[in-house]
């Protein structure tokens, strides 16, 4: 390129002063905040118009509609009575829905685990897990996160907002088109500021901020002249903005709610996170937004639609039967009809009926190959999309192995989906602590399939360093009957549950409840030892306790307390508990020996056969 073709850009030395108006948070005057936010958003909308166009393109491919925007007032505005531009075979929708059904079908349960702690802390952690179960159900966390997963697969970003209202923590699905971040600020994926642009009825907004009623009713409508809606004039564009703290100990964060013409709310923002959980199908190499699943197969979808339209046109114009007549044959054309058994006369050459063929077999093989690529490229099999199993896989173990192999392609995507649940749990805990400081004590209904209990936040509140947050699937049992039967058999063979418990699991897949009955003796001993070591009060063992567990767990607790230099009073309590448990065990053995009559032992007697399970086949599992 010649020198004269190289563009030259000159920068003023005081150029930073010219950009100061964009720093909407850098002002002590609240009246300037809405002006700076409006100016900043105007530039973001102009520079990021390409992203909104891409989101609308993906939405069109997924919903197969010529939508104009992602809001109810603009969506489908140009599609009424028009089917000409819709895709004929929508693989984008099929692949997204199949991926969502495979990854987002299970409820990912956050667990709060403790490490080397006393019984009281462990019990509080278990209650905190149940509290989070009830809170997730109350705030519709699972359907909102599932909806966010689909949004991320289509729109490159799946936001879910967490907020407080009336002393409760709530969540809602957020439209991806509402989120604005500066690309330069988010070059490493973690922006310091974020804006959410929502459309709110001006009457509802005036009730929420009565002090600004006059400015709210004077503000321009958001959809004026854009859509034909009855109440379009009543809708305002409301911007909620966040600026994170520049450092952990700094106090320059801010949270503001603005409209065109007024700053409705402004306060210091002390958090180091935005109140959103963001999901992405795949993170991009740079920036805040991700890569959508529709982005990966959009080219194949367009090519599939092009081939189908070509086949459709060829079949309707070429691939039709035709009757060829010689001009001198003398055949009466009126006799060529679809009547059965009609007799016609001709002279000369008879008419020839030629079936039409528009394309060779290669074009149809090419179409099938494109459809197969659309599924295989993101790692989805056509059998999964059609809810079919491969032929020859009939056993539960084989089906589970096949599903595990097929799901390996989505391991990283599944981990991101699980991390979204962890992030939501962390934000919920922080919001609960804020409500507690404000004088609230939220209560949720939590329990298993049979019992529901009320748990208050004050009963489960823990410090961050007292637990480790993990996620696990909510059910260990497969969804298919064959896989469920196989899992129940494995639990019996491993000795985790009895036969009756395993049979009940086939109808009521509550693994946690069944396992809790098996571990009740263990939990009882841990509770007694934990209470003793914490309170210093001795609790003697009972004859109905599992005395073997009392001795083994007591010895482990004694050795651990000794290595941690526990006081002698604690060690004495544990030694006394072990000795009393051993004494009760020996007493029970002596009573059992005395109650059994002495019988002669026949050395030739055949030992009884070992017990068998009715739900296990003879000879083990096939």
N, C-alpha and C positions, 0 to 999 in steps of 0.2 A: 504494500500500500504506500502510495506517495505521501510525502510529508504534508502536502496541502489537503490530503483527505483525512488526516488524523484529527478528530475533534479535540478541541482544547476547552478545558473547564477551569475557570478561575475562582478561587475561594477567597472570601474576605477574611481578614484577620479576626474580625468580631462576628464571625458567622454563628458562633454559639449563642450570641445574644438574640439573633434572629429566630433561633429554634426554641427559645425559652418558653414561648407561648404553648409549645407542645407538651412541656412538662406540667401536666394538669395537676399533679400532686404538690408541686413546688409553689404553693401560694398560701398565705395566711388569710386571704380574703375568700370566703366561701362563694361570694358572688362571681368570682373569676373562674371557679372550678368548672361550672357548667359551660362557660364559654370555651375554655381550653379543651374540655372533653369533646365538645361538638366539633371544634376545629381538628382535633386529633383523629376522631372517628371519620371525618370527611376524607382525610388523606388516606386512612387505612382502607376505606371502602373503595376509593378510586384505584389504589395500587393493587388491591387484592381482588379486583373484579374477576380476574381469570380463575381464581379459586372458586368463587361462587358459581361461575359458569360450569366448571368441572363438576361441582356437586350436583347441580341441576341435571347435567348430562347423565351422571350415574343414577340419579333418582329416576330419570326417564327410562333408563334401561331396566332398572329393577322393577318399577311399577308399571312399565309398558304404557305410559301415558305422556302426552306432550305437555308436561307441567311447565308453568312459568316461574314458580317459586316453591319454597318448602313450607308455606303457611296455608292454613285452611282457606283464607280469603283469596289467595292467588293460585292455589293448586287447581288443576283441571279447568282453568279459566278458558283455555283454547281448545279443549278436547271434546266438547259436547257435540255429538253427532259426527265425529271424525274418527275413522279407523284406518285411514290410508297410510299413516306413517308409523303404525305400531309394528313391533317386531313379531314375526310369525312363530318363532320358537324361542322362548325366553329361558336361556340357560343361565343368565345372570341371576334371576330370581331363584332358580332351582338350586344352584350351587350355594348361594348365600343361605337359603333356608336349610339345606342339608348340613352345612357347616355349623349353623346355629343349633340344629337338633342334636348334633354329635358332641359339641363342646359345651353349649350352654344349657343342656337338658337337665343336668344334675344341680342340686342346690349345694354350693360350696360352703361348708360350715366353718366359720372361724373358731378355733380352739385356743383357750388360754391355758398354757402349761407352766408349771413351776419346776424349779430345779433345786433339789436338795432342801426342801422347805418343810415346815411343820404341817400337821394335819389341818389346822385352822386355815392356813394360807392356801393349802390345796383345796379344801372345801370351798373357800371363797372363789378360787379360780374356776371350779366346776360350776358354781352358781353364776359366775360372770359369763361363762359359755352359754348357759341356758338363758340368761338375761339377753345376750346378744341374739340368740335364736328368736326370742319373742320380739325384740326390737326390730330385727330385720323383717319379720312378718308384719309388724304394725306399720312400718314405714314403706312397705311394698318394695323392699330392696331387691329381691330376686327378679320380679318382672321388669323393674326399671333397669337393672344391670343387663338382663337378657335383651331388652330393647336397645340399650346402648351398644351391645355387641353387634346387633344388626346394623345400627347406624354407623359404627366403625367400619363394617364390611362394605357399606355402600358409600358413605359420605366422608370417609377418611378420618373421622373423629366421632366418638360416642360419649358425650358428656352426661353425667348424672350429678345433679346438684343436691347437696345436703345442707339443710337450714333448720332453724328453730322457729317454732310458732306456738304460742299459747302454752309455753312450758313443756313442749315436746320436740323431739328431733324427727324431722321428716325428710323425704327424698322425692325427687321428681325427675323424669326424663327431660333432658334439655335438648332443644333443637341445635344441631351442629352449626347452622347458619347464624345462630345468635352469638357465637363466640368470636371475638376479635383479639388478636395479639399482633404485636409488631414483629415482623419477620427478622429484623436486625436484632431486636431484643431477645428473640427466641432462637437464635442461630444454633445454640447448643441444646435446644429442646426444653429449656427451663426458663420461661419468661419471668420478668420481675413485675409485670403489670398485665392485667387482663380485663376485658370489657365484655359484658353480656348485654345485648340489645334485645329488649322484649317489647311486646305490644300489649298495652293494658288499656282497659276501658277508663276513660277520664273520670267518670263518676265514681268508680271504685277507688281510683287513685286519690280523688279529692276527699273521700271518706277516710283514707289512710293517712293523708297529710292535709288536714283541714286548714292549717296555717297558710298553705299555698294554693287555696282553692281558686283565687282570682287568676293566678298565673297558669294554673292547670287548665282552666276553661278558655284561657286566651291562647294557649299553645296551639300550633298548627297540627292538623291531623296527619297521621303517619301514612295513610293510604289515599289521600286526597288525589283524585284524578287518575289513580292507578288501577283500581278495581271497581266493579259494580257491586256494591254491597249496601244493604240498607243502613247499617250502623257504622259505615266506614268513617264517618266524621267523628265518631265517639272514641276512636282508637288513637292512642298516643304512643310515640316511641320513647321508651324509658330505658336509660342506660345505667347499669350497675357496674361500678369500676372498683378494682382492687389494685393497690400497689404494695408489694411485699416489703418487709424490712430489708434494708441494704446489708445489715449484719445481724447476727443473732441477738445481740444486746442493744441494738439501736432502736429508736422509737420514731422512725420516719415513715412507717407504713400508714396507709390511709384507705378508707372504704367510703365510697360516695355513691349517691343515687341522684341522677340528674335528668332533666328534660330540656328541651329547647326553650330557654328563657328562665330557668330556675334551678337552684341546687336544693333538692328536697331533703337531703340528709348527708352529713359528712362527719366522720369520726376517725379516731386513730385505729389502725389495724395492727394488732400485736401478733398475729399468726405468721408462720413461715410457710404457709400453704394456701392455695385457693380452695374454696369450699366445693370442689368438684372432684369426681372420679372420672378420669379420662381413659377411654379404651381405644386401642388401635389394632386393626387387623395385622399390620406389620409396620414397625417404625421406619420412617424415612431416614436416609443417611444424614440429613441435616434439617433442623427446624422443628417446629412444634407439632405439625400435622403429620399423620401417617400415610400409608399406602393402603388403599381399599382393595378388597377382593374383586370388586367390579372393575377396578383399574387394570387388574392383571388379565382379565378375560374380555375386556371391552372390545378389543380388536377382533377376537374370535367371534364374539356375538355379532358384530357388524358384518363380518364376512359370512357367517351362517345366514343371516337375514338376507344378504345380497344373493346368495346362492338359491335360497328358497324362493325369493321373488322371481329369479330367472327361471327356475323350474316351473313355478306357477304360470308364468307368462307362456313358456314353451308348451306346457300341457294344454292350456286353453286355446292356443292358436295353431299348434302344429300336431300335437298328439291327439287328433280326433279322426274317426273313420271317415273316409271319403269314397264316393262312388264315381268311377271314371267310365265315360261313354264315348264311343266313336261318334263323330258327328253324323255319319251316314248309317248308323246302326238301326235306326227306326224304332228305338225303344221309347215307349211312352213314359215320360218322366213323372207323370202323375201317379203311376202305379208303384213308384218307389216310396213305400211307406213302411210303417212299423206294424202293419196288420199281419196276423198269423195266418198262414195258409193261402195268401192271396196269389192268384194266377195272373201272370203277365205274359204278353207276347212280344217277340222281337224278331228282327231279321238281321242277318249279318252277325257281327261279333257281339257276344253277350256282355253285359256290364261287369266291371271288375271292382270289387270292394277291397280297398287297401287300408289296413289298420295303420294309424299314425304312430310314429315314434319320434319324440322330440329330442331325446338325448340317449347317449350310450350309457352303459352301466358305470363307467368311470365317474360321471358326475354325481351319481348317488353314493358311490363309495367315498368320494371326496367329502360329501356332506356328512356321512356317518363318521368319517375321520375327524372332521371339525368338531362335531358334537362330543366325540370321545376325548379330544384334546381339551375341550372346555372343562370337563370334569377332572381329567387326569392332571392337568397342569397345576391346579391348587392342591391336588392330592385327594380328590373325592372320587369314589367309584360310582359308576352308574347304578349298580345294584343298591348301594346305600340311598341314592336319590330316589329309587323306585321302591324302597323298603322291602327288598328281596334279599334272600340269603343265597350264597353260592351253592350249587348243586353238589351233593356229596358230603356236606357238613351238617351232620344231624345231631351229634352229641353236644352237650352243654360245654364241655371242655374245649372242643374244637371251635365252637362258635366264639367263645371268649378269646381264644388264641387268635382267631381271625380278626376280631374287633380290635384286639390289642395291636396287631401288626398294622392294621389300617389306620389306627389312631396315632401311630408314631409320627406321621407327617405333621400332626397338629400338636405335638408335645409343647413346642415353644408358644404357640398360640394359646393352648390351654393354660400354661403357666401364667401368661399375661392376664387371662381371664380370672384365674385364682388370685393373682395379685390385686386385681380390682376389688375383690371382696375384702382382702386385708386392708387396703387403703380406706375403704368405706368404714370398716370397723375402727380403724385408728381415728378417723374424723369423728365418728359417732362418740367415741370415748372422750375426745377433747370437747365436743359440744355438751356432753353430759356434765363434765366438770365445770363448764361455764354456767350451765343451768343451776348446778349446785351452789356456785358462788352467788348466783342471783336469788337464792332462797328457794329454789324448786327441788323437789325430790321425785323425779319421774318414776312411774311404775308401769311395768309391762306384764302381760300374761304369757307365761312360758310353761312348758312341760313336755311330756312325751305323748304317745298315742292314747293313753288312758287317763292321765291326770293332768290338770292344769293348775298352776299355782301363780300367785302374784308375787313379783320380786321388785323391790325398790332399789334404786341406784345406790342408796346409802348402805345397803347390805352387801354390795359387790364391789364397791369402789376400791381400787388398788393403785399403788404407785407404778409408774412405768417400768421401774427396775425390778419389780416383784414377779413379773410374768414374761413369758415368751409367746408371741402370737403366731399361730400356724393355721393352715387350712387343710381340711380333709373332706372327701365326699361324704354326704350326709347319710348314705346307706352303703353297706358293704355287699349287699345282695344284687345280683344282676336283675335286669328288668324282664328278661324272657323266662318262661317257666322252666325250660330245660337247664338254663344256666343257674336259676335259683335252686333247683333240686340238687344240682351238682355241688353248689356251694354249701348247702345244708349238710350233704353227706360228708364233705370235707371237714366241716366243723365237728361233726360227730366223731369222725375218725381221729381227728387231732385231740379229742377229749375236751374241747372248749365248752360244748353244750351237751346236754343229755338228749336222748332220742325224742322225748316229748317236746322239749324246747325246739328242736330242729323242725319237727313237724308243724309246730305252731308258726315258725318263721316262714313257712311256705305260703301261708295266708296273710300273715301280718309281719311284714319285713321290718321289725323293730329290733335290730341287732343290739343296739345299745341297751335296751331294757333287758333282753335275755342275758347279755354278758354281765350286767350289773347284778343279777341274781347269783351268777357264778362267783362273782368277786365280792359278794356281800360280807363273807367271813373275813376276807383280807382287809376290806375297808373298815370293818368293825375294830380289828386289832390296831390298825394304823390310827384310828381316831382315839382309842384309849391311850396309846403310847404318846401320841402327839399332845393330848391334853395334859398328861402327866409331866412331860418335859417342859411344857410352857407354863403351867400353873404351879407346879411343885406339889400338887395334891395326889396322893396315892389312890389308884383305882384297882382293886384286886380283880383277878380273872374270875370268870364264872364257868361253871361246869358245862353250860351250853355253848361256850365259845369253842372255836377250833384251837385246841390246846397246842397242837403241833405248830400252827402258825404263830401262836403266842410266844412259843419258845424261839422259833427261828427268827421271826421279825424282831423280838425283844433282844436277841443276841446281836443282830445286825445294828439295831439302834444303839445298843450299848457300845459296840466297837466304834461306830461313827462318832458318838458323843465323846468317847475317850480320846480319839485322835484329834478332836477339836478342842480338847482341854476344857470339857464341861465341868461344872462344879461337882464336888463329891456328893452333894445331896441328890443331884440328878442321877449320877451313876448308881447310888444306893437304891433309888426308886426302881431303876431298871433291873438291877440284880434281884431285888425283892420280887418283882413281877415275874421274872424268869423262874425263880425258885418256886413261887406259889403255883405257877402254871405246871411245872414239872411234878409237883406234889399232887395236884388235882389229876393229872394224867395217870400217875401211878395208882392213885386211889381208884380211879375208874377202871383201870385194867384189873386190879385185884377183885373188885366187885364183879366184873364180868367173868373172871375165872371161877369164882366161887359159885356163880349161878348156873354154870354149864355142867351137867352131870357127866361123870367119868364113863366113857364107853370104850370097849375094846376096839382097837384099830386093826382092820383087816389089811394086811400088806398086799393082798391080791386085788383089792378093790380098784375099780376103774375110775379115774378122776372124772368129774362131770365136764361136759363140753362147755367151752367158753360161750358167754351170751352173744347173741347176734342181733343185728338191727333190722327191723322190718323195712326200713327205707333204703337199705343197702343191698345190692345184688350179691348172691353167693359167689365167693371167689374174688371179691373186691370190686373196684370200679373199672369199667371197661375203658 
